[in-house]
Amino acid sequence: MQVPKLKVDQRNILPQQPGVYKFYNKEDQLIYVGKAKSLRKRVASYFTKSHQLNRKTRKLISEIEAIAYTIADTEFDALLLENNLIKENQPKYNILLKDDKTFPYICIINERFPRIISTRKFIPTFGEYFGPFSSVSAMKNVLDLIRKLYTIRTCKLSLTPKNIKDHKFKVCLEYHIGNCQGPCEGLQSESDYDNDIEQARNILKGNLGVVKNYFKSHMLDASQELQFEKAQLFKEKLALLEKFQIKSTIVNPKLSELDVFSIVTEKQTAFINYMQVKNGAITLAKTIEVKKKLEEPNDEVLTLIAVALRDLHNSDHKEIISNEPINLGEGIINTVPKIGDKRKLLELSLKNSLEYKKEKLTYSGKKKQNETLVQLKLDLKLTEIPEHIECFDNSNLQGTNPVASMVCFKNGKPSKKDYRHFNIKTVVGPDDFASMKEIVHRRYRRLLNEDLPLPQLIVIDGGKGQLSSACEALKNLGLYGKIPIVGIAKRLEEIYFPEDSIPVHINKKSPSLLLLQRVRDEAHRFAITFHRQKRSINTFQTELEQIPGIGKNTTDKLLKEYKSITKIKKLSLEELSSSVGNQKAQIIIEHFNKGLNNKA
């Protein structure tokens, strides 16, 4: 069995769905639990924005060795699961949610003329619970709706038949303002009150359709009996109900002390998700991979693994729900639900199993992206799949500010941490061939010196000339013939091979050509961006540095203080003198005034 933990560099295969992520250190200890609306984006933010994080978070990132996750239906459900996992495991980097404070519930109390209250304590014998709710405001919205639709009492009076008969209580302000019908004085029958409670129960269960039909039927009945004021009252309640909307798969607290199993298979591999539910909340979620030895049916595999997982996590729950029937012996009830809250739990478990299956198949090389690499291998007649591709391009403007770039693709995707910029050092003037030879030589001389892995394919942005120059660099390093190298010409998308004057034309719709084009375009973009930055910086500083008597130190000082040439041009002699002295200030002022006169 294998618990689904990803390495840090595998974080880009996390699903873009809500859920809970867990960070583990090298001792396989859980050090942090978090929830996310998009697991992939949230986890990636730790590593892409690390310079913006505080010291504690940077320390957390330095300890992360593995990542695990659990999918939830909504962000609210992820919040509830996060709360349970933090309270159970107490990860050292989690500060919030470590106390014994729980999420709120709504409870219909077990009493005559039941009250409906909010509470954070879960006592099964006290009443019927609904929740937990992910926020107090969401819970209050539900309570407000119920109290606007129904006349539910809020007092704590003991409304026994004897107390009511003895006229022990008097109606309060709630009765006079229309929020209560006075059951304390016998002004409302118990059956009528219980009918309101039943309708409120439907709302708490999410059965809004039942309540809507109830209001519609009573509205029509009242209008047929010409009781238009009563019909208007039901119409207003119906409108209020239709405006109310709550969408959260809250587990019913009645579903307590049960285990959930789901299994999906792929040839000789089974993916099994296991969840524990206590007091209506998920307290454990785990997915594992199992290799089948024979052609065992799903129910046999699930039965075997269910026993092992229950023993591992000390579960003695008497009820199990699953997508395949299993038999764990006497006293344990197994159901395969089709509808209701149990079915929602099973669907959530299945979603986690399917996501883990997708992840494993994707990372094992069975994804479409790797089919593209296989096709590229066939089209270019390579000896191995080019999982590591590097592409070179250079850029200059009439020989000025010559630069070059190298981009790296791994497994068909950009590996931006391996991108490199090059300043051309040994070439004077606009010589693309010599520039290409220089940067290819510098790149692979460094890889050889540092004993780093070499690419499985080199792509040169250009035709036969650039390709020949790159090949010369490889020959000087003794790498020619050891690494496949091709050139791609922009005009007709022709592929050139060394020592072959006839180009190869790959089908325009082939995914392998599309990948080569993407690699080439990325190298071109990276080179152009760098060239523009360098040209901008040089242009920005040249005007001051070209003034006789003004050196680089003075230029840097002025630019650091005033940020731009435009601002420096607007300075008075006194302001410039305070920064660089009177003599240099006069030289600068005279230069700028001379430029204005020439333009005039």
C-alpha positions as CSV (number, residue, x, y, z in Angstrom):
1,M,0.0,0.0,0.0
2,Q,1.2,3.5,-0.8
3,V,-0.1,6.7,0.8
4,P,-0.5,9.4,-1.8
5,K,2.2,12.0,-0.9
6,L,3.7,14.2,-3.6
7,K,7.2,15.6,-3.6
8,V,7.5,19.3,-3.6
9,D,8.4,19.4,-7.3
10,Q,5.3,17.5,-8.2
11,R,3.0,20.2,-6.8
12,N,1.9,21.3,-10.3
13,I,-0.2,18.1,-10.6
14,L,-2.4,19.0,-7.7
15,P,-6.1,19.4,-8.7
16,Q,-7.6,22.8,-9.1
17,Q,-10.5,21.9,-6.7
18,P,-11.3,22.9,-3.2
19,G,-9.9,20.7,-0.4
20,V,-7.3,20.3,2.4
21,Y,-3.6,20.1,1.9
22,K,-1.1,18.6,4.4
23,F,2.7,19.2,4.6
24,Y,5.0,16.6,6.0
25,N,8.7,16.9,7.0
26,K,11.5,14.4,6.4
27,E,10.5,12.4,9.5
28,D,7.1,12.0,7.9
29,Q,5.5,14.1,10.6
30,L,2.5,16.3,9.8
31,I,3.6,19.9,10.3
32,Y,0.9,21.9,8.7
33,V,-2.8,21.6,7.5
34,G,-4.5,24.2,5.3
35,K,-7.6,24.6,3.2
36,A,-7.9,26.0,-0.2
37,K,-10.4,27.0,-2.9
38,S,-7.9,25.7,-5.5
39,L,-5.4,23.2,-4.1
40,R,-2.9,23.7,-6.9
41,K,-2.8,27.5,-6.8
42,R,-2.7,27.7,-3.0
43,V,0.2,25.3,-2.6
44,A,2.1,26.9,-5.5
45,S,1.8,30.3,-3.8
46,Y,4.1,29.1,-0.9
47,F,6.9,28.5,-3.4
48,T,6.4,31.2,-6.0
49,K,5.9,34.0,-3.5
50,S,8.3,32.9,-0.8
51,H,10.1,36.3,-0.8
52,Q,6.9,37.9,0.4
53,L,6.3,35.5,3.3
54,N,7.1,36.0,6.9
55,R,9.9,34.2,8.7
56,K,7.7,31.6,10.2
57,T,6.2,30.6,6.8
58,R,9.7,30.5,5.2
59,K,10.8,28.2,8.0
60,L,7.8,26.0,7.3
61,I,8.6,25.8,3.6
62,S,12.2,24.8,4.3
63,E,11.0,21.7,6.2
64,I,8.4,20.5,3.6
65,E,9.4,17.1,2.1
66,A,6.0,15.8,1.0
67,I,2.5,17.0,0.3
68,A,-0.8,15.1,0.7
69,Y,-4.3,16.4,0.0
70,T,-8.0,15.6,0.3
71,I,-10.6,16.9,-2.1
72,A,-13.8,18.5,-0.7
73,D,-17.0,19.5,-2.5
74,T,-16.8,23.1,-1.4
75,E,-14.5,25.5,0.3
76,F,-16.8,25.5,3.3
77,D,-16.5,21.7,3.6
78,A,-12.7,22.0,3.3
79,L,-12.8,24.5,6.2
80,L,-14.7,22.0,8.4
81,L,-12.3,19.1,7.5
82,E,-9.3,21.4,8.2
83,N,-10.7,22.1,11.6
84,N,-11.1,18.4,12.5
85,L,-7.6,17.5,11.2
86,I,-5.9,20.3,13.1
87,K,-7.7,19.5,16.4
88,E,-6.8,15.8,16.0
89,N,-3.2,16.1,14.9
90,Q,-2.1,19.4,16.4
91,P,0.5,20.3,13.7
92,K,3.3,22.5,15.0
93,Y,2.9,25.3,12.4
94,N,-0.9,25.6,12.8
95,I,-1.8,28.3,15.4
96,L,-5.5,28.8,14.7
97,L,-8.1,26.1,15.4
98,K,-5.9,24.3,17.9
99,D,-8.3,25.1,20.8
100,D,-11.3,23.1,21.7
101,K,-13.7,25.6,20.1
102,T,-15.9,23.9,17.5
103,F,-18.0,25.1,14.6
104,P,-21.6,26.0,15.5
105,Y,-24.7,23.8,15.1
106,I,-28.4,24.5,15.0
107,C,-30.4,22.3,17.4
108,I,-34.1,21.4,17.6
109,I,-34.4,20.7,21.4
110,N,-36.1,17.5,22.6
111,E,-39.0,19.1,24.5
112,R,-42.7,20.0,24.3
113,F,-43.1,22.9,21.9
114,P,-39.4,22.6,20.8
115,R,-37.1,25.6,20.6
116,I,-34.6,26.0,17.8
117,I,-31.3,27.3,19.0
118,S,-27.6,27.7,18.0
119,T,-24.9,25.9,20.0
120,R,-21.3,24.8,19.8
121,K,-21.8,21.8,22.1
122,F,-22.8,18.5,20.5
123,I,-24.8,16.4,23.0
124,P,-26.8,13.8,21.0
125,T,-29.5,13.3,23.7
126,F,-30.2,17.0,23.9
127,G,-31.9,17.3,20.5
128,E,-31.6,17.0,16.8
129,Y,-28.5,18.7,15.4
130,F,-27.9,20.3,12.0
131,G,-24.4,21.4,10.9
132,P,-21.7,22.1,11.6
133,F,-21.8,25.5,9.8
134,S,-18.7,26.9,8.4
135,S,-19.4,30.4,9.8
136,V,-21.6,32.0,12.4
137,S,-23.1,34.4,9.9
138,A,-24.2,31.5,7.7
139,M,-25.9,29.9,10.7
140,K,-27.6,33.1,11.7
141,N,-29.0,33.5,8.2
142,V,-30.7,30.2,8.5
143,L,-32.1,31.0,11.9
144,D,-33.3,34.4,10.7
145,L,-35.1,32.7,7.8
146,I,-36.8,30.2,10.0
147,R,-38.0,32.9,12.5
148,K,-39.3,35.0,9.7
149,L,-41.3,32.1,8.2
150,Y,-42.5,30.5,11.4
151,T,-43.6,31.5,14.8
152,I,-41.2,29.5,16.9
153,R,-40.9,30.4,20.6
154,T,-37.7,31.7,22.1
155,C,-38.5,31.5,25.8
156,K,-37.2,28.8,28.1
157,L,-40.5,28.1,29.9
158,S,-41.4,24.5,30.7
159,L,-44.6,24.2,28.7
160,T,-46.0,21.0,30.3
161,P,-49.8,20.4,30.0
162,K,-50.2,21.0,33.7
163,N,-48.4,24.4,33.6
164,I,-50.5,25.6,30.7
165,K,-53.7,24.4,32.3
166,D,-52.9,26.1,35.5
167,H,-52.2,29.4,33.6
168,K,-48.8,29.5,35.2
169,F,-47.4,31.8,32.3
170,K,-48.4,34.9,30.6
171,V,-47.7,35.9,27.0
172,C,-44.7,38.1,26.5
173,L,-43.7,40.8,24.0
174,E,-42.9,38.2,21.3
175,Y,-46.6,37.4,21.2
176,H,-47.7,41.0,20.9
177,I,-45.3,41.7,18.0
178,G,-46.4,38.6,16.1
179,N,-43.3,36.4,16.6
180,C,-45.0,33.8,18.7
181,Q,-48.6,32.5,18.9
182,G,-48.7,32.1,22.6
183,P,-48.5,28.3,23.3
184,C,-47.6,29.2,26.9
185,E,-51.3,30.2,27.4
186,G,-52.7,27.5,25.2
187,L,-53.4,29.9,22.3
188,Q,-51.6,27.6,19.9
189,S,-52.1,23.8,19.7
190,E,-49.2,21.4,19.9
191,S,-50.0,19.9,16.5
192,D,-50.0,23.3,14.8
193,Y,-46.7,24.2,16.5
194,D,-45.2,20.8,15.5
195,N,-46.2,21.4,11.9
196,D,-44.1,24.5,11.9
197,I,-41.2,22.6,13.4
198,E,-41.5,20.0,10.7
199,Q,-41.3,22.6,8.0
200,A,-38.3,24.2,9.7
201,R,-36.7,20.8,9.8
202,N,-37.0,20.5,6.1
203,I,-35.2,23.8,5.6
204,L,-32.4,22.7,7.9
205,K,-32.1,19.5,5.9
206,G,-32.0,21.5,2.6
207,N,-35.3,20.2,1.4
208,L,-36.5,23.6,0.3
209,G,-38.7,22.1,-2.4
210,V,-41.0,20.5,0.3
211,V,-41.4,23.9,2.0
212,K,-42.0,25.7,-1.2
213,N,-44.8,23.3,-2.2
214,Y,-46.3,23.7,1.3
215,F,-46.5,27.5,0.9
216,K,-47.7,27.3,-2.7
217,S,-50.6,25.0,-1.8
218,H,-51.7,27.0,1.2
219,M,-51.5,30.2,-0.8
220,L,-53.7,28.8,-3.5
221,D,-56.2,27.4,-1.0
222,A,-56.4,30.7,0.8
223,S,-57.0,32.6,-2.5
224,Q,-59.7,30.1,-3.5
225,E,-61.4,30.7,-0.2
226,L,-61.1,34.5,-0.9
227,Q,-58.8,34.9,2.1
228,F,-56.5,37.3,0.3
229,E,-54.6,38.6,3.3
230,K,-53.7,35.1,4.3
231,A,-52.8,34.3,0.7
232,Q,-50.5,37.4,0.6
233,L,-48.8,36.2,3.8
234,F,-48.0,32.9,2.2
235,K,-46.8,34.6,-0.9
236,E,-44.4,36.8,1.0
237,K,-43.0,33.8,2.8
238,L,-42.6,32.0,-0.5
239,A,-40.7,35.0,-1.9
240,L,-38.5,35.1,1.2
241,L,-37.7,31.4,0.9
242,E,-36.8,31.7,-2.8
243,K,-34.3,34.5,-2.0
244,F,-32.6,32.4,0.5
245,Q,-29.9,30.2,-0.8
246,I,-27.4,28.0,1.0
247,K,-25.2,25.6,-0.7
248,S,-23.0,23.4,1.5
249,T,-22.9,19.7,1.8
250,I,-23.1,19.6,5.6
251,V,-22.9,16.1,6.9
252,N,-25.9,15.2,9.0
253,P,-24.9,14.8,12.7
254,K,-27.0,11.6,12.8
255,L,-24.4,10.0,10.6
256,S,-22.0,9.3,13.5
257,E,-19.5,6.5,14.1
258,L,-19.3,5.2,10.5
259,D,-16.6,4.4,7.9
260,V,-16.7,5.2,4.2
261,F,-14.8,3.2,1.6
262,S,-14.7,3.6,-2.2
263,I,-12.7,1.7,-4.8
264,V,-11.8,2.4,-8.4
265,T,-9.5,0.2,-10.5
266,E,-7.2,0.5,-13.5
267,K,-6.0,-2.9,-14.9
268,Q,-3.9,-4.4,-12.1
269,T,-4.1,-1.4,-9.7
270,A,-6.8,-0.4,-7.2
271,F,-7.3,3.0,-5.7
272,I,-9.1,3.0,-2.4
273,N,-10.3,6.0,-0.3
274,Y,-11.1,5.7,3.4
275,M,-12.9,8.3,5.5
276,Q,-14.0,8.2,9.2
277,V,-17.1,10.1,10.2
278,K,-17.8,11.1,13.8
279,N,-20.6,13.4,15.0
280,G,-21.4,14.3,11.5
281,A,-17.9,15.5,10.6
282,I,-15.1,13.8,8.6
283,T,-12.2,13.3,11.0
284,L,-9.9,11.2,8.7
285,A,-9.4,10.9,5.0
286,K,-6.8,8.8,3.3
287,T,-6.3,7.3,-0.2
288,I,-4.0,4.4,-1.0
289,E,-2.9,2.4,-4.0
290,V,-3.0,-1.4,-4.1
291,K,-1.4,-3.6,-6.7
292,K,-3.5,-6.7,-7.5
293,K,-1.6,-10.0,-7.7
294,L,-4.4,-11.9,-9.4
295,E,-7.7,-11.0,-11.1
296,E,-9.4,-10.4,-7.8
297,P,-12.9,-8.8,-8.0
298,N,-13.3,-5.3,-6.5
299,D,-15.4,-6.5,-3.5
300,E,-12.6,-8.9,-2.4
301,V,-9.9,-6.3,-2.7
302,L,-12.0,-3.7,-0.8
303,T,-12.9,-6.2,2.0
304,L,-9.2,-7.1,2.5
305,I,-8.1,-3.4,2.6
306,A,-11.0,-2.3,4.7
307,V,-10.0,-4.7,7.5
308,A,-6.3,-3.5,7.3
309,L,-7.3,0.2,7.3
310,R,-9.7,-0.2,10.2
311,D,-7.1,-2.0,12.2
312,L,-4.5,0.6,11.4
313,H,-6.7,3.5,12.5
314,N,-8.3,1.7,15.4
315,S,-11.8,1.9,14.1
316,D,-14.6,0.0,15.9
317,H,-17.5,1.6,14.0
318,K,-20.4,-0.7,13.4
319,E,-21.6,0.9,10.1
320,I,-19.7,1.0,6.8
321,I,-20.9,2.5,3.5
322,S,-19.1,1.7,0.3
323,N,-19.6,1.6,-3.5
324,E,-19.0,-2.2,-3.5
325,P,-20.7,-4.6,-1.1
326,I,-18.3,-6.0,1.5
327,N,-18.7,-8.4,4.5
328,L,-16.6,-7.7,7.6
329,G,-18.5,-10.2,9.8
330,E,-21.3,-10.2,12.3
331,G,-22.3,-7.0,14.0
332,I,-21.0,-4.7,11.2
333,I,-23.6,-3.2,8.8
334,N,-22.6,-2.5,5.2
335,T,-24.7,-0.4,2.8
336,V,-24.3,0.9,-0.7
337,P,-26.4,4.1,-0.6
338,K,-28.2,5.4,-3.6
339,I,-29.6,8.7,-2.3
340,G,-29.4,11.0,0.7
341,D,-26.6,12.2,3.0
342,K,-24.9,8.8,2.9
343,R,-24.7,8.9,-0.9
344,K,-23.2,12.4,-0.7
345,L,-20.5,11.0,1.6
346,L,-19.8,8.1,-0.8
347,E,-19.6,10.5,-3.8
348,L,-17.0,12.6,-1.9
349,S,-15.0,9.5,-1.2
350,L,-15.3,8.4,-4.9
351,K,-14.1,11.8,-6.0
352,N,-10.9,11.4,-4.0
353,S,-10.3,7.9,-5.3
354,L,-10.8,9.1,-8.9
355,E,-8.6,12.1,-8.4
356,Y,-5.8,10.0,-7.0
357,K,-6.2,7.5,-9.9
358,K,-5.9,10.4,-12.4
359,E,-2.8,11.7,-10.6
360,K,-1.0,8.4,-10.6
361,L,-1.8,7.7,-14.2
362,T,-0.7,11.2,-15.2
363,Y,2.6,10.9,-13.3
364,S,3.4,7.4,-14.5
365,G,3.7,8.6,-18.1
366,K,0.3,7.7,-19.5
367,K,-0.9,11.2,-20.1
368,K,-1.3,12.9,-23.4
369,Q,1.6,15.2,-22.9
370,N,4.1,12.2,-22.9
371,E,2.4,10.8,-26.0
372,T,3.5,14.1,-27.6
373,L,7.1,13.4,-26.5
374,V,6.8,9.8,-27.9
375,Q,5.6,11.3,-31.2
376,L,8.5,13.7,-31.2
377,K,10.9,10.9,-30.7
378,L,9.5,9.1,-33.7
379,D,9.4,12.2,-35.9
380,L,13.0,13.2,-35.2
381,K,14.2,9.5,-35.1
382,L,15.7,9.9,-31.6
383,T,17.0,7.0,-29.6
384,E,15.1,8.1,-26.4
385,I,12.1,10.2,-25.4
386,P,13.3,13.8,-25.1
387,E,12.0,14.5,-21.6
388,H,14.6,17.3,-21.2
389,I,14.7,19.8,-24.1
390,E,16.8,23.0,-24.2
391,C,16.3,25.7,-26.9
392,F,18.6,28.7,-27.7
393,D,17.9,32.0,-29.4
394,N,19.8,35.3,-29.6
395,S,18.6,38.9,-30.1
396,N,20.2,42.3,-31.0
397,L,19.3,45.5,-32.7
398,Q,21.8,46.2,-35.5
399,G,24.5,44.7,-33.4
400,T,23.8,46.8,-30.2
401,N,23.0,45.2,-26.9
402,P,23.5,41.6,-28.1
403,V,21.9,39.0,-25.7
404,A,20.8,35.4,-25.9
405,S,18.5,33.0,-24.0
406,M,18.1,29.4,-23.2
407,V,14.8,27.9,-22.1
408,C,14.3,24.5,-20.7
409,F,11.3,22.1,-21.1
410,K,11.0,19.0,-18.9
411,N,8.3,16.4,-19.6
412,G,6.8,18.8,-22.2
413,K,6.4,21.7,-19.8
414,P,8.4,24.8,-19.2
415,S,10.9,24.5,-16.3
416,K,11.4,28.2,-15.7
417,K,13.9,27.8,-12.8
418,D,16.3,26.4,-15.5
419,Y,15.9,29.3,-17.9
420,R,19.1,31.3,-18.5
421,H,20.0,34.7,-19.9
422,F,23.4,35.3,-21.7
423,N,25.3,38.5,-22.3
424,I,27.4,38.1,-25.5
425,K,31.0,38.7,-24.4
426,T,33.3,37.7,-27.3
427,V,31.4,38.8,-30.4
428,V,31.5,42.4,-31.8
429,G,28.8,43.5,-34.2
430,P,25.7,41.7,-35.5
431,D,27.0,38.2,-35.9
432,D,24.3,35.7,-35.0
433,F,26.4,32.7,-35.9
434,A,29.3,33.5,-33.6
435,S,26.9,34.5,-30.9
436,M,25.1,31.2,-31.1
437,K,28.5,29.3,-30.9
438,E,29.5,31.3,-27.8
439,I,26.4,30.7,-25.8
440,V,26.1,27.0,-26.6
441,H,29.7,26.5,-25.7
442,R,29.3,28.4,-22.4
443,R,26.1,26.5,-21.5
444,Y,27.5,23.0,-21.9
445,R,31.0,23.7,-20.7
446,R,29.3,24.8,-17.4
447,L,27.1,21.7,-17.3
448,L,30.2,19.5,-17.8
449,N,32.2,21.3,-15.2
450,E,29.4,21.1,-12.6
451,D,28.6,17.5,-13.6
452,L,24.9,18.4,-14.2
453,P,22.6,16.3,-16.4
454,L,22.7,17.1,-20.2
455,P,19.5,17.5,-22.2
456,Q,18.1,14.8,-24.5
457,L,17.4,17.3,-27.3
458,I,18.9,20.7,-28.2
459,V,16.8,23.0,-30.4
460,I,18.3,26.0,-32.2
461,D,16.1,28.9,-33.2
462,G,17.3,29.4,-36.8
463,G,18.3,27.6,-40.0
464,K,21.4,25.9,-41.2
465,G,23.8,28.7,-40.3
466,Q,22.9,28.9,-36.6
467,L,22.8,25.1,-36.4
468,S,26.3,24.7,-37.8
469,S,27.6,27.2,-35.3
470,A,26.0,25.3,-32.4
471,C,27.5,22.1,-33.7
472,E,31.0,23.6,-33.8
473,A,30.6,24.5,-30.1
474,L,29.5,20.9,-29.3
475,K,32.5,19.5,-31.2
476,N,34.9,21.7,-29.2
477,L,33.4,20.2,-26.0
478,G,33.4,16.6,-27.3
479,L,29.6,16.4,-27.2
480,Y,28.8,16.4,-30.9
481,G,27.0,13.1,-31.7
482,K,26.2,12.5,-28.1
483,I,23.3,14.9,-27.8
484,P,20.7,15.2,-30.6
485,I,20.5,18.7,-32.0
486,V,18.1,20.3,-34.6
487,G,17.4,23.7,-35.9
488,I,13.9,25.1,-36.6
489,A,13.4,27.8,-39.3
490,K,10.6,30.2,-38.7
491,R,9.3,30.7,-42.2
492,L,8.2,27.2,-43.2
493,E,8.7,25.5,-39.9
494,E,11.4,23.3,-41.4
495,I,13.5,21.1,-39.2
496,Y,17.2,21.0,-40.0
497,F,19.6,18.2,-38.9
498,P,23.4,18.6,-38.8
499,E,25.2,17.8,-42.1
500,D,21.9,17.4,-43.9
501,S,21.0,20.1,-46.4
502,I,17.5,18.8,-46.9
503,P,15.1,19.8,-44.1
504,V,12.4,17.6,-42.6
505,H,8.8,18.7,-42.7
506,I,6.6,17.5,-39.9
507,N,2.8,17.5,-40.3
508,K,1.5,20.9,-39.4
509,K,-1.1,19.4,-37.1
510,S,1.3,17.0,-35.4
511,P,1.5,17.6,-31.6
512,S,5.3,17.2,-31.8
513,L,5.7,20.1,-34.2
514,L,3.4,22.2,-32.0
515,L,5.6,21.4,-29.0
516,L,8.8,22.4,-30.9
517,Q,7.1,25.7,-32.0
518,R,6.1,26.4,-28.4
519,V,9.7,25.7,-27.2
520,R,11.1,28.0,-30.0
521,D,8.5,30.8,-29.3
522,E,9.3,30.7,-25.6
523,A,13.0,31.0,-26.2
524,H,12.3,34.0,-28.6
525,R,10.1,35.7,-26.0
526,F,12.6,35.2,-23.3
527,A,15.5,36.6,-25.4
528,I,13.4,39.6,-26.7
529,T,12.4,40.5,-23.2
530,F,15.9,40.5,-21.9
531,H,17.2,42.5,-24.9
532,R,14.5,45.2,-24.3
533,Q,15.4,45.4,-20.7
534,K,19.1,45.8,-21.4
535,R,18.5,48.3,-24.2
536,S,16.2,50.3,-22.0
537,I,18.8,50.4,-19.2
538,N,21.6,51.4,-21.5
539,T,19.5,54.1,-23.2
540,F,18.4,55.4,-19.8
541,Q,22.0,55.9,-18.6
542,T,23.8,56.9,-21.8
543,E,22.8,60.5,-22.1
544,L,24.3,61.5,-18.7
545,E,27.4,59.3,-19.2
546,Q,28.1,60.9,-22.6
547,I,28.5,64.3,-21.1
548,P,32.2,65.2,-20.9
549,G,33.3,65.5,-17.3
550,I,30.4,63.4,-15.9
551,G,31.4,59.8,-15.0
552,K,29.5,56.7,-14.0
553,N,29.5,57.4,-10.3
554,T,27.9,60.8,-10.8
555,T,25.4,59.3,-13.2
556,D,24.5,56.6,-10.7
557,K,24.2,59.0,-7.9
558,L,21.8,61.3,-9.8
559,L,19.6,58.4,-11.1
560,K,19.4,56.9,-7.7
561,E,18.3,60.2,-6.1
562,Y,16.0,61.5,-8.9
563,K,15.0,58.2,-10.7
564,S,14.8,59.6,-14.2
565,I,16.5,61.8,-16.8
566,T,13.3,63.8,-17.2
567,K,13.3,64.8,-13.5
568,I,17.0,65.7,-13.7
569,K,16.4,68.0,-16.7
570,K,13.9,70.0,-14.6
571,L,16.3,70.7,-11.7
572,S,17.7,74.1,-11.1
573,L,21.4,74.9,-10.8
574,E,21.1,75.1,-7.0
575,E,19.3,71.7,-6.7
576,L,21.9,70.0,-8.8
577,S,24.8,71.7,-7.0
578,S,23.5,70.3,-3.7
579,S,23.9,66.8,-5.1
580,V,27.0,66.8,-7.3
581,G,28.7,70.1,-6.7
582,N,28.6,73.5,-8.5
583,Q,31.1,72.6,-11.3
584,K,29.4,69.4,-12.4
585,A,26.0,71.0,-12.0
586,Q,27.0,73.7,-14.5
587,I,28.3,71.2,-17.0
588,I,25.0,69.2,-16.9
589,I,22.8,72.3,-17.1
590,E,24.8,73.6,-20.1
591,H,24.5,70.2,-21.9
592,F,20.7,70.1,-21.5
593,N,20.4,73.8,-22.5
594,K,22.5,73.1,-25.6
595,G,20.2,70.2,-26.5
596,L,17.2,72.4,-26.3
597,N,18.8,75.0,-28.5
598,N,19.7,72.4,-31.1
599,K,16.1,71.2,-31.2
600,A,14.8,74.8,-31.5
